[in-house]
Amino acid sequence: MTTGDTAPDPRGARNPAEFIARLQALKNRSGLTYRELAARADERGDVLPRSTVANMLARTTLPREELLAAFVRACGLGPDEAREWEAVRKELAARGVHEPGTEGPVPDEPEAAGAVAGEPGAGGPAGTGSVPDEPGAGGPAGTGSVPDEPGAAGPATRGPGGAGPGAGGPGVGRAGGAEPAGRSAEVPPVWPGAAVAQPPAAGEGPGDEGTGDSGGPGGTRLRLHRTLVAVVAVAGLVLATLSVVAFLREDTPAHRTTPPVLTAPAEGPVHIRVIGSDLCLNERRGGRSGQIHQRPCAGADVPAYELRRLDGDQWRIVSQHPDYGPGCSGIPSGGRMSDAAFEDSECGDPTRVERFTLEPHGTPVTGYRIVPAGSATPGSCVTVVGDPAAEWSRLAQAPCRPDARGQLFSFDRR
């Protein structure tokens, strides 16, 4: 906390708006960022999400008692000072105005004071606003059982009598059969390469020469012919199916061999992709720290990033978070720590580095470095910490490397 000045006095607040203004002055006096306030609250066993503090100070309605207590403690106030803030808040909630020197007991606060309507986590403990679940996480979406295949529950249907075609029927060849009238009992030999006997014409009986299923060389050759035709047809169908599947797999993004195109920085919505992988910068949904990680680009939309050009060659990386709203990527504490986290938070915090130069690397250019402008640790680059190819590796400020491993990015249009 900044020393040499006096903490704002809540007793001078005559309405909720003035009370919030004094809370903002208390934060400014502490010199702490939203993230640092959240960390100090955690050390004391309180829950104080940075987004909740930002929302509280942006409103003109009173915070919950639990939130107020956690906030003033994180700002460094003692128990007596905290009780003064709580007493003024209680009077404002009950009467709508605060008059310094008011005597008498303060009536209990109405249950539905409406002081925090719409604030994340309203109605629960301080700062415990629920974050919408990830699609399919912990809920019924995507977890339903797959319906049974039609007909899978019963046995395969068989034909009448349970026998296949031709079972026990006529056409069993010459064995035991009488020779039809007008035909010779002699069977002419069938030499290799000779034409296969044709099926019998209408009216010819079963067991005629060359058509029976079990008698004579002609029947054997006919069965071979039919079997080979069926095998060739099935093999052709299988090969055609495999060819189509292979073609479709090669055409999917996961199997394309063409590397992604390197894209130079330009104003507008972007995916910030790590060179050498199909991973993009993003946060963990539901996280409070704002820490930026890398994850597959296909699902990298928490938050959605955008580049904005500032004066000269400097840029700002702005974000739109589905839970916390607009923000900016930056390095906390002016970049004084060499391994300071690369994180998303509210824009405009003077203690954070929120300006960057996007420097091309290599000849020809192989990627772009994200260099914090005005960092207290010169020669630093935004870097993938750990394995650059591993999902959920975090990003932080680190010394720029000659080979730029884990420090090159592409700003793909979104």
Secondary structure, DSSP 8 states (H G I E B T S, - for coil): ---SS----GGG--SHHHHHHHHHHHHHHHT--HHHHHHHHHHTT----HHHHHHHHH-SS---HHHHHHHHHHTT--HHHHHHHHHHHHHHHHHSS--TT--S------TT--TTTT-TTTTSSTT-------TTSSSSTT-------TTTTS-----GGG--TTTT-S---STT----TT--S------TT--------TT--TT-TTT-SSSHHHHHHHHHHHHHHHHHHHHHHHHHHHHHHHHHHHTSGGG--S--------SEEEEEEETTSSEEEE--TT-SS-B-EEEEGGG--SSEEEEEE-STTEEEEEEEETTTEEEEEEBGGGG-STT-B-EEE-TT-TTSB--EEEEEETTTT-EEEEEETT-SSTTEEEEE-S-TTSTT-BEEEEE--TT-TT--EEEEE-
